[in-house]
Amino acid sequence: MSARAAVTTTPYGEVDAAALETLQSGYDTTRMLAAVSRLDAVRISLYDPQGLRDDLLRLHSIAHMLVNGAGLTVGSQDRSFVDLLSDVIDQIDQYVADLLVIRDVLQPLEALRPDGMECFDGR
């Protein structure tokens, strides 16, 4: 049986005391505000009426015609299918990269979980 790490009781529950001390001496909480701004930019881009959603629907219509032999449902445009596809994949890659930056900002706080306690998300 191992000894439980020292915990500190806060208004938000118990946290690992050593991790709290480490974070207090070096974690910049303003990075979390920058993460909120990054998330806002992603959110705004996702809600663009002529953004990713419309591009995905257009890609589906074209792929449905190309792969399944369905009739034409969207008109052709200046960009080719593969160029549109590449642009959509690039946009998704950027969203993923932005979300991973946000995750990286939050990850150090995970150390606050005392040994043997459930994860913050209930796992």
Phi and psi in radians as a Rosetta constraint file:
Dihedral C 1 N 2 CA 2 C 2 CIRCULARHARMONIC -1.610 0.35
Dihedral N 2 CA 2 C 2 N 3 CIRCULARHARMONIC 2.687 0.35
Dihedral C 2 N 3 CA 3 C 3 CIRCULARHARMONIC -1.286 0.35
Dihedral N 3 CA 3 C 3 N 4 CIRCULARHARMONIC 2.454 0.35
Dihedral C 3 N 4 CA 4 C 4 CIRCULARHARMONIC -1.336 0.35
Dihedral N 4 CA 4 C 4 N 5 CIRCULARHARMONIC 2.420 0.35
Dihedral C 4 N 5 CA 5 C 5 CIRCULARHARMONIC -1.094 0.35
Dihedral N 5 CA 5 C 5 N 6 CIRCULARHARMONIC 2.651 0.35
Dihedral C 5 N 6 CA 6 C 6 CIRCULARHARMONIC -1.109 0.35
Dihedral N 6 CA 6 C 6 N 7 CIRCULARHARMONIC 2.395 0.35
Dihedral C 6 N 7 CA 7 C 7 CIRCULARHARMONIC -2.085 0.35
Dihedral N 7 CA 7 C 7 N 8 CIRCULARHARMONIC 2.716 0.35
Dihedral C 7 N 8 CA 8 C 8 CIRCULARHARMONIC -2.078 0.35
Dihedral N 8 CA 8 C 8 N 9 CIRCULARHARMONIC 2.318 0.35
Dihedral C 8 N 9 CA 9 C 9 CIRCULARHARMONIC -1.546 0.35
Dihedral N 9 CA 9 C 9 N 10 CIRCULARHARMONIC 2.238 0.35
Dihedral C 9 N 10 CA 10 C 10 CIRCULARHARMONIC -2.138 0.35
Dihedral N 10 CA 10 C 10 N 11 CIRCULARHARMONIC 2.966 0.35
Dihedral C 10 N 11 CA 11 C 11 CIRCULARHARMONIC -1.071 0.35
Dihedral N 11 CA 11 C 11 N 12 CIRCULARHARMONIC -0.229 0.35
Dihedral C 11 N 12 CA 12 C 12 CIRCULARHARMONIC -1.915 0.35
Dihedral N 12 CA 12 C 12 N 13 CIRCULARHARMONIC 0.251 0.35
Dihedral C 12 N 13 CA 13 C 13 CIRCULARHARMONIC 1.927 0.35
Dihedral N 13 CA 13 C 13 N 14 CIRCULARHARMONIC 3.097 0.35
Dihedral C 13 N 14 CA 14 C 14 CIRCULARHARMONIC -1.338 0.35
Dihedral N 14 CA 14 C 14 N 15 CIRCULARHARMONIC 2.484 0.35
Dihedral C 14 N 15 CA 15 C 15 CIRCULARHARMONIC -2.334 0.35
Dihedral N 15 CA 15 C 15 N 16 CIRCULARHARMONIC 2.750 0.35
Dihedral C 15 N 16 CA 16 C 16 CIRCULARHARMONIC -1.149 0.35
Dihedral N 16 CA 16 C 16 N 17 CIRCULARHARMONIC 2.146 0.35
Dihedral C 16 N 17 CA 17 C 17 CIRCULARHARMONIC -1.137 0.35
Dihedral N 17 CA 17 C 17 N 18 CIRCULARHARMONIC -0.751 0.35
Dihedral C 17 N 18 CA 18 C 18 CIRCULARHARMONIC -1.158 0.35
Dihedral N 18 CA 18 C 18 N 19 CIRCULARHARMONIC -0.718 0.35
Dihedral C 18 N 19 CA 19 C 19 CIRCULARHARMONIC -1.131 0.35
Dihedral N 19 CA 19 C 19 N 20 CIRCULARHARMONIC -0.694 0.35
Dihedral C 19 N 20 CA 20 C 20 CIRCULARHARMONIC -1.077 0.35
Dihedral N 20 CA 20 C 20 N 21 CIRCULARHARMONIC -0.760 0.35
Dihedral C 20 N 21 CA 21 C 21 CIRCULARHARMONIC -1.090 0.35
Dihedral N 21 CA 21 C 21 N 22 CIRCULARHARMONIC -0.750 0.35
Dihedral C 21 N 22 CA 22 C 22 CIRCULARHARMONIC -1.086 0.35
Dihedral N 22 CA 22 C 22 N 23 CIRCULARHARMONIC -0.804 0.35
Dihedral C 22 N 23 CA 23 C 23 CIRCULARHARMONIC -1.147 0.35
Dihedral N 23 CA 23 C 23 N 24 CIRCULARHARMONIC -0.655 0.35
Dihedral C 23 N 24 CA 24 C 24 CIRCULARHARMONIC -1.124 0.35
Dihedral N 24 CA 24 C 24 N 25 CIRCULARHARMONIC -0.474 0.35
Dihedral C 24 N 25 CA 25 C 25 CIRCULARHARMONIC -1.617 0.35
Dihedral N 25 CA 25 C 25 N 26 CIRCULARHARMONIC -0.090 0.35
Dihedral C 25 N 26 CA 26 C 26 CIRCULARHARMONIC -2.712 0.35
Dihedral N 26 CA 26 C 26 N 27 CIRCULARHARMONIC -0.078 0.35
Dihedral C 26 N 27 CA 27 C 27 CIRCULARHARMONIC -1.608 0.35
Dihedral N 27 CA 27 C 27 N 28 CIRCULARHARMONIC 2.212 0.35
Dihedral C 27 N 28 CA 28 C 28 CIRCULARHARMONIC -1.648 0.35
Dihedral N 28 CA 28 C 28 N 29 CIRCULARHARMONIC 1.796 0.35
Dihedral C 28 N 29 CA 29 C 29 CIRCULARHARMONIC -1.156 0.35
Dihedral N 29 CA 29 C 29 N 30 CIRCULARHARMONIC -0.317 0.35
Dihedral C 29 N 30 CA 30 C 30 CIRCULARHARMONIC -1.160 0.35
Dihedral N 30 CA 30 C 30 N 31 CIRCULARHARMONIC -0.332 0.35
Dihedral C 30 N 31 CA 31 C 31 CIRCULARHARMONIC -1.088 0.35
Dihedral N 31 CA 31 C 31 N 32 CIRCULARHARMONIC -0.500 0.35
Dihedral C 31 N 32 CA 32 C 32 CIRCULARHARMONIC -1.198 0.35
Dihedral N 32 CA 32 C 32 N 33 CIRCULARHARMONIC -0.618 0.35
Dihedral C 32 N 33 CA 33 C 33 CIRCULARHARMONIC -1.163 0.35
Dihedral N 33 CA 33 C 33 N 34 CIRCULARHARMONIC -0.672 0.35
Dihedral C 33 N 34 CA 34 C 34 CIRCULARHARMONIC -1.105 0.35
Dihedral N 34 CA 34 C 34 N 35 CIRCULARHARMONIC -0.631 0.35
Dihedral C 34 N 35 CA 35 C 35 CIRCULARHARMONIC -1.125 0.35
Dihedral N 35 CA 35 C 35 N 36 CIRCULARHARMONIC -0.667 0.35
Dihedral C 35 N 36 CA 36 C 36 CIRCULARHARMONIC -1.086 0.35
Dihedral N 36 CA 36 C 36 N 37 CIRCULARHARMONIC -0.756 0.35
Dihedral C 36 N 37 CA 37 C 37 CIRCULARHARMONIC -1.091 0.35
Dihedral N 37 CA 37 C 37 N 38 CIRCULARHARMONIC -0.707 0.35
Dihedral C 37 N 38 CA 38 C 38 CIRCULARHARMONIC -1.110 0.35
Dihedral N 38 CA 38 C 38 N 39 CIRCULARHARMONIC -0.745 0.35
Dihedral C 38 N 39 CA 39 C 39 CIRCULARHARMONIC -1.120 0.35
Dihedral N 39 CA 39 C 39 N 40 CIRCULARHARMONIC -0.694 0.35
Dihedral C 39 N 40 CA 40 C 40 CIRCULARHARMONIC -1.030 0.35
Dihedral N 40 CA 40 C 40 N 41 CIRCULARHARMONIC -0.728 0.35
Dihedral C 40 N 41 CA 41 C 41 CIRCULARHARMONIC -1.110 0.35
Dihedral N 41 CA 41 C 41 N 42 CIRCULARHARMONIC -0.725 0.35
Dihedral C 41 N 42 CA 42 C 42 CIRCULARHARMONIC -1.117 0.35
Dihedral N 42 CA 42 C 42 N 43 CIRCULARHARMONIC -0.805 0.35
Dihedral C 42 N 43 CA 43 C 43 CIRCULARHARMONIC -1.046 0.35
Dihedral N 43 CA 43 C 43 N 44 CIRCULARHARMONIC -0.802 0.35
Dihedral C 43 N 44 CA 44 C 44 CIRCULARHARMONIC -1.077 0.35
Dihedral N 44 CA 44 C 44 N 45 CIRCULARHARMONIC -0.750 0.35
Dihedral C 44 N 45 CA 45 C 45 CIRCULARHARMONIC -1.125 0.35
Dihedral N 45 CA 45 C 45 N 46 CIRCULARHARMONIC -0.694 0.35
Dihedral C 45 N 46 CA 46 C 46 CIRCULARHARMONIC -1.168 0.35
Dihedral N 46 CA 46 C 46 N 47 CIRCULARHARMONIC -0.534 0.35
Dihedral C 46 N 47 CA 47 C 47 CIRCULARHARMONIC -1.548 0.35
Dihedral N 47 CA 47 C 47 N 48 CIRCULARHARMONIC 0.056 0.35
Dihedral C 47 N 48 CA 48 C 48 CIRCULARHARMONIC -1.060 0.35
Dihedral N 48 CA 48 C 48 N 49 CIRCULARHARMONIC 2.139 0.35
Dihedral C 48 N 49 CA 49 C 49 CIRCULARHARMONIC -1.016 0.35
Dihedral N 49 CA 49 C 49 N 50 CIRCULARHARMONIC -0.445 0.35
Dihedral C 49 N 50 CA 50 C 50 CIRCULARHARMONIC -2.035 0.35
Dihedral N 50 CA 50 C 50 N 51 CIRCULARHARMONIC 0.667 0.35
Dihedral C 50 N 51 CA 51 C 51 CIRCULARHARMONIC -1.806 0.35
Dihedral N 51 CA 51 C 51 N 52 CIRCULARHARMONIC -2.434 0.35
Dihedral C 51 N 52 CA 52 C 52 CIRCULARHARMONIC -1.001 0.35
Dihedral N 52 CA 52 C 52 N 53 CIRCULARHARMONIC -0.751 0.35
Dihedral C 52 N 53 CA 53 C 53 CIRCULARHARMONIC -1.027 0.35
Dihedral N 53 CA 53 C 53 N 54 CIRCULARHARMONIC -0.857 0.35
Dihedral C 53 N 54 CA 54 C 54 CIRCULARHARMONIC -1.122 0.35
Dihedral N 54 CA 54 C 54 N 55 CIRCULARHARMONIC -0.680 0.35
Dihedral C 54 N 55 CA 55 C 55 CIRCULARHARMONIC -1.103 0.35
Dihedral N 55 CA 55 C 55 N 56 CIRCULARHARMONIC -0.711 0.35
Dihedral C 55 N 56 CA 56 C 56 CIRCULARHARMONIC -1.134 0.35
Dihedral N 56 CA 56 C 56 N 57 CIRCULARHARMONIC -0.719 0.35
Dihedral C 56 N 57 CA 57 C 57 CIRCULARHARMONIC -1.115 0.35
Dihedral N 57 CA 57 C 57 N 58 CIRCULARHARMONIC -0.706 0.35
Dihedral C 57 N 58 CA 58 C 58 CIRCULARHARMONIC -1.110 0.35
Dihedral N 58 CA 58 C 58 N 59 CIRCULARHARMONIC -0.790 0.35
Dihedral C 58 N 59 CA 59 C 59 CIRCULARHARMONIC -1.042 0.35
Dihedral N 59 CA 59 C 59 N 60 CIRCULARHARMONIC -0.728 0.35
Dihedral C 59 N 60 CA 60 C 60 CIRCULARHARMONIC -1.063 0.35
Dihedral N 60 CA 60 C 60 N 61 CIRCULARHARMONIC -0.811 0.35
Dihedral C 60 N 61 CA 61 C 61 CIRCULARHARMONIC -1.040 0.35
Dihedral N 61 CA 61 C 61 N 62 CIRCULARHARMONIC -0.758 0.35
Dihedral C 61 N 62 CA 62 C 62 CIRCULARHARMONIC -1.200 0.35
Dihedral N 62 CA 62 C 62 N 63 CIRCULARHARMONIC -0.800 0.35
Dihedral C 62 N 63 CA 63 C 63 CIRCULARHARMONIC -1.089 0.35
Dihedral N 63 CA 63 C 63 N 64 CIRCULARHARMONIC -0.676 0.35
Dihedral C 63 N 64 CA 64 C 64 CIRCULARHARMONIC -1.055 0.35
Dihedral N 64 CA 64 C 64 N 65 CIRCULARHARMONIC -0.701 0.35
Dihedral C 64 N 65 CA 65 C 65 CIRCULARHARMONIC -1.215 0.35
Dihedral N 65 CA 65 C 65 N 66 CIRCULARHARMONIC -0.825 0.35
Dihedral C 65 N 66 CA 66 C 66 CIRCULARHARMONIC -1.179 0.35
Dihedral N 66 CA 66 C 66 N 67 CIRCULARHARMONIC -0.800 0.35
Dihedral C 66 N 67 CA 67 C 67 CIRCULARHARMONIC -1.495 0.35
Dihedral N 67 CA 67 C 67 N 68 CIRCULARHARMONIC -0.701 0.35
Dihedral C 67 N 68 CA 68 C 68 CIRCULARHARMONIC -1.808 0.35
Dihedral N 68 CA 68 C 68 N 69 CIRCULARHARMONIC -0.065 0.35
Dihedral C 68 N 69 CA 69 C 69 CIRCULARHARMONIC 1.301 0.35
Dihedral N 69 CA 69 C 69 N 70 CIRCULARHARMONIC 0.327 0.35
Dihedral C 69 N 70 CA 70 C 70 CIRCULARHARMONIC -1.172 0.35
Dihedral N 70 CA 70 C 70 N 71 CIRCULARHARMONIC 2.826 0.35
Dihedral C 70 N 71 CA 71 C 71 CIRCULARHARMONIC -1.222 0.35
Dihedral N 71 CA 71 C 71 N 72 CIRCULARHARMONIC 2.839 0.35
Dihedral C 71 N 72 CA 72 C 72 CIRCULARHARMONIC -1.125 0.35
Dihedral N 72 CA 72 C 72 N 73 CIRCULARHARMONIC 2.218 0.35
Dihedral C 72 N 73 CA 73 C 73 CIRCULARHARMONIC -2.102 0.35
Dihedral N 73 CA 73 C 73 N 74 CIRCULARHARMONIC -0.268 0.35
Dihedral C 73 N 74 CA 74 C 74 CIRCULARHARMONIC -2.263 0.35
Dihedral N 74 CA 74 C 74 N 75 CIRCULARHARMONIC 2.567 0.35
Dihedral C 74 N 75 CA 75 C 75 CIRCULARHARMONIC -1.302 0.35
Dihedral N 75 CA 75 C 75 N 76 CIRCULARHARMONIC 2.782 0.35
Dihedral C 75 N 76 CA 76 C 76 CIRCULARHARMONIC -1.296 0.35
Dihedral N 76 CA 76 C 76 N 77 CIRCULARHARMONIC 2.786 0.35
Dihedral C 76 N 77 CA 77 C 77 CIRCULARHARMONIC -2.433 0.35
Dihedral N 77 CA 77 C 77 N 78 CIRCULARHARMONIC -3.101 0.35
Dihedral C 77 N 78 CA 78 C 78 CIRCULARHARMONIC -1.106 0.35
Dihedral N 78 CA 78 C 78 N 79 CIRCULARHARMONIC -0.635 0.35
Dihedral C 78 N 79 CA 79 C 79 CIRCULARHARMONIC -1.508 0.35
Dihedral N 79 CA 79 C 79 N 80 CIRCULARHARMONIC 2.433 0.35
Dihedral C 79 N 80 CA 80 C 80 CIRCULARHARMONIC -1.319 0.35
Dihedral N 80 CA 80 C 80 N 81 CIRCULARHARMONIC 2.880 0.35
Dihedral C 80 N 81 CA 81 C 81 CIRCULARHARMONIC -0.981 0.35
Dihedral N 81 CA 81 C 81 N 82 CIRCULARHARMONIC -0.824 0.35
Dihedral C 81 N 82 CA 82 C 82 CIRCULARHARMONIC -1.184 0.35
Dihedral N 82 CA 82 C 82 N 83 CIRCULARHARMONIC -0.563 0.35
Dihedral C 82 N 83 CA 83 C 83 CIRCULARHARMONIC -1.195 0.35
Dihedral N 83 CA 83 C 83 N 84 CIRCULARHARMONIC -0.746 0.35
Dihedral C 83 N 84 CA 84 C 84 CIRCULARHARMONIC -1.080 0.35
Dihedral N 84 CA 84 C 84 N 85 CIRCULARHARMONIC -0.776 0.35
Dihedral C 84 N 85 CA 85 C 85 CIRCULARHARMONIC -1.026 0.35
Dihedral N 85 CA 85 C 85 N 86 CIRCULARHARMONIC -0.798 0.35
Dihedral C 85 N 86 CA 86 C 86 CIRCULARHARMONIC -1.082 0.35
Dihedral N 86 CA 86 C 86 N 87 CIRCULARHARMONIC -0.733 0.35
Dihedral C 86 N 87 CA 87 C 87 CIRCULARHARMONIC -1.105 0.35
Dihedral N 87 CA 87 C 87 N 88 CIRCULARHARMONIC -0.718 0.35
Dihedral C 87 N 88 CA 88 C 88 CIRCULARHARMONIC -1.147 0.35
Dihedral N 88 CA 88 C 88 N 89 CIRCULARHARMONIC -0.774 0.35
Dihedral C 88 N 89 CA 89 C 89 CIRCULARHARMONIC -1.084 0.35
Dihedral N 89 CA 89 C 89 N 90 CIRCULARHARMONIC -0.731 0.35
Dihedral C 89 N 90 CA 90 C 90 CIRCULARHARMONIC -1.071 0.35
Dihedral N 90 CA 90 C 90 N 91 CIRCULARHARMONIC -0.722 0.35
Dihedral C 90 N 91 CA 91 C 91 CIRCULARHARMONIC -1.133 0.35
Dihedral N 91 CA 91 C 91 N 92 CIRCULARHARMONIC -0.756 0.35
Dihedral C 91 N 92 CA 92 C 92 CIRCULARHARMONIC -1.102 0.35
Dihedral N 92 CA 92 C 92 N 93 CIRCULARHARMONIC -0.755 0.35
Dihedral C 92 N 93 CA 93 C 93 CIRCULARHARMONIC -1.017 0.35
Dihedral N 93 CA 93 C 93 N 94 CIRCULARHARMONIC -0.673 0.35
Dihedral C 93 N 94 CA 94 C 94 CIRCULARHARMONIC -1.172 0.35
Dihedral N 94 CA 94 C 94 N 95 CIRCULARHARMONIC -0.723 0.35
Dihedral C 94 N 95 CA 95 C 95 CIRCULARHARMONIC -1.062 0.35
Dihedral N 95 CA 95 C 95 N 96 CIRCULARHARMONIC -0.782 0.35
Dihedral C 95 N 96 CA 96 C 96 CIRCULARHARMONIC -1.070 0.35
Dihedral N 96 CA 96 C 96 N 97 CIRCULARHARMONIC -0.782 0.35
Dihedral C 96 N 97 CA 97 C 97 CIRCULARHARMONIC -1.064 0.35
Dihedral N 97 CA 97 C 97 N 98 CIRCULARHARMONIC -0.749 0.35
Dihedral C 97 N 98 CA 98 C 98 CIRCULARHARMONIC -1.094 0.35
Dihedral N 98 CA 98 C 98 N 99 CIRCULARHARMONIC -0.753 0.35
Dihedral C 98 N 99 CA 99 C 99 CIRCULARHARMONIC -1.175 0.35
Dihedral N 99 CA 99 C 99 N 100 CIRCULARHARMONIC -0.605 0.35
Dihedral C 99 N 100 CA 100 C 100 CIRCULARHARMONIC -1.183 0.35
Dihedral N 100 CA 100 C 100 N 101 CIRCULARHARMONIC -0.595 0.35
Dihedral C 100 N 101 CA 101 C 101 CIRCULARHARMONIC -1.090 0.35
Dihedral N 101 CA 101 C 101 N 102 CIRCULARHARMONIC -0.766 0.35
Dihedral C 101 N 102 CA 102 C 102 CIRCULARHARMONIC -1.081 0.35
Dihedral N 102 CA 102 C 102 N 103 CIRCULARHARMONIC -0.756 0.35
Dihedral C 102 N 103 CA 103 C 103 CIRCULARHARMONIC -1.060 0.35
Dihedral N 103 CA 103 C 103 N 104 CIRCULARHARMONIC -0.736 0.35
Dihedral C 103 N 104 CA 104 C 104 CIRCULARHARMONIC -1.110 0.35
Dihedral N 104 CA 104 C 104 N 105 CIRCULARHARMONIC -0.556 0.35
Dihedral C 104 N 105 CA 105 C 105 CIRCULARHARMONIC -1.177 0.35
Dihedral N 105 CA 105 C 105 N 106 CIRCULARHARMONIC -0.684 0.35
Dihedral C 105 N 106 CA 106 C 106 CIRCULARHARMONIC -1.432 0.35
Dihedral N 106 CA 106 C 106 N 107 CIRCULARHARMONIC -0.478 0.35
Dihedral C 106 N 107 CA 107 C 107 CIRCULARHARMONIC -0.906 0.35
Dihedral N 107 CA 107 C 107 N 108 CIRCULARHARMONIC -0.755 0.35
Dihedral C 107 N 108 CA 108 C 108 CIRCULARHARMONIC -1.038 0.35
Dihedral N 108 CA 108 C 108 N 109 CIRCULARHARMONIC -0.489 0.35
Dihedral C 108 N 109 CA 109 C 109 CIRCULARHARMONIC -1.210 0.35
Dihedral N 109 CA 109 C 109 N 110 CIRCULARHARMONIC -0.344 0.35
Dihedral C 109 N 110 CA 110 C 110 CIRCULARHARMONIC -1.051 0.35
Dihedral N 110 CA 110 C 110 N 111 CIRCULARHARMONIC -0.459 0.35
Dihedral C 110 N 111 CA 111 C 111 CIRCULARHARMONIC -1.124 0.35
Dihedral N 111 CA 111 C 111 N 112 CIRCULARHARMONIC -0.260 0.35
Dihedral C 111 N 112 CA 112 C 112 CIRCULARHARMONIC -1.227 0.35
Dihedral N 112 CA 112 C 112 N 113 CIRCULARHARMONIC -0.313 0.35
Dihedral C 112 N 113 CA 113 C 113 CIRCULARHARMONIC -1.168 0.35
Dihedral N 113 CA 113 C 113 N 114 CIRCULARHARMONIC 2.102 0.35
Dihedral C 113 N 114 CA 114 C 114 CIRCULARHARMONIC -1.105 0.35
Dihedral N 114 CA 114 C 114 N 115 CIRCULARHARMONIC 2.599 0.35
Dihedral C 114 N 115 CA 115 C 115 CIRCULARHARMONIC -0.954 0.35
Dihedral N 115 CA 115 C 115 N 116 CIRCULARHARMONIC 2.397 0.35
Dihedral C 115 N 116 CA 116 C 116 CIRCULARHARMONIC 1.451 0.35
Dihedral N 116 CA 116 C 116 N 117 CIRCULARHARMONIC -0.080 0.35
Dihedral C 116 N 117 CA 117 C 117 CIRCULARHARMONIC -1.604 0.35
Dihedral N 117 CA 117 C 117 N 118 CIRCULARHARMONIC 2.701 0.35
Dihedral C 117 N 118 CA 118 C 118 CIRCULARHARMONIC -1.108 0.35
Dihedral N 118 CA 118 C 118 N 119 CIRCULARHARMONIC 2.767 0.35
Dihedral C 118 N 119 CA 119 C 119 CIRCULARHARMONIC -1.101 0.35
Dihedral N 119 CA 119 C 119 N 120 CIRCULARHARMONIC 2.776 0.35
Dihedral C 119 N 120 CA 120 C 120 CIRCULARHARMONIC -1.034 0.35
Dihedral N 120 CA 120 C 120 N 121 CIRCULARHARMONIC -0.513 0.35
Dihedral C 120 N 121 CA 121 C 121 CIRCULARHARMONIC -1.553 0.35
Dihedral N 121 CA 121 C 121 N 122 CIRCULARHARMONIC 0.184 0.35
Dihedral C 121 N 122 CA 122 C 122 CIRCULARHARMONIC 1.601 0.35
Dihedral N 122 CA 122 C 122 N 123 CIRCULARHARMONIC 0.007 0.35
